[in-house]
């Protein structure tokens, strides 16, 4: 069986290129991410996408550069998102169709041109239908989270270009939950949560997701602190409440063991035992 070849360590210039690209992602539109004109044709968009994927695929990193994995994963995902966004534009249709007068359809993907005699304008996706598709995808992805994170990620990416600002915020939160639940994507999930919290430090859902991850990893003090922040932002967040109770109990047990005492018994059994003393 052939032995896998490990990537060589990156040069300082290459490492700086990755850091600079990641830093510059914020505020960049799809065309800027791909380095093409806004009205670039599909062939140009595809060529730019292919070149960038080869340059910024996470597999280019070896063990010596593993510290850059969150950054390059973020770049890779954004390149894929930008590619889909560019191909969903009405002006990504063939040039002869692009010259055909059509009603303006800002930000909604246009339907494909129907073959036949004479040009026909492609109708824009109805706003209500667009909203329904996004809502259905959010519901489906929520159901997939516990059993199939990969399906959840695919479902969410399919409607990302259709979502409005509020819906994109919800999609990002669900994507972060899906990423952290899958070991191979966990580091990117943490990176995405950190980015969300830089933008909105009081995002209760992002804090609850991060706190739950810390709890699973055994980082109990960090979990407790993060979950308390989530509840400070939203006292009714049920996920944060449940995980905070678990984190507090686990911390109490750990401290008891460290002090040489058995963990405190809780619940109905503990009460019955105390009455029998």
ABEGO torsion letter per residue (X at the ends): XBBBBBBBBBBAAAAAAAAAAAAAABGBBAAAAAGBBAABBAAAAAAAAAAAAAAABAAABBAAAAAAAAAAAAAAAAAAAAAAAAAABAAABBAAAAABBBBBBBGBBBBBBBBEBEBBBBBBBBAAAAAAAAAAAAAAAAAAAAABAAAAAAAAAAAAAABBAAAAAAAAAAAAAAAAABAAAAAAAAAAAAAAAAABAABAAAAAAAAAAAAAAGBAAAAAAAAAAAAAABAABAAAAAAAAAAAAAAAAAAAAAAGBBBBBBEAAAAAAAAAX
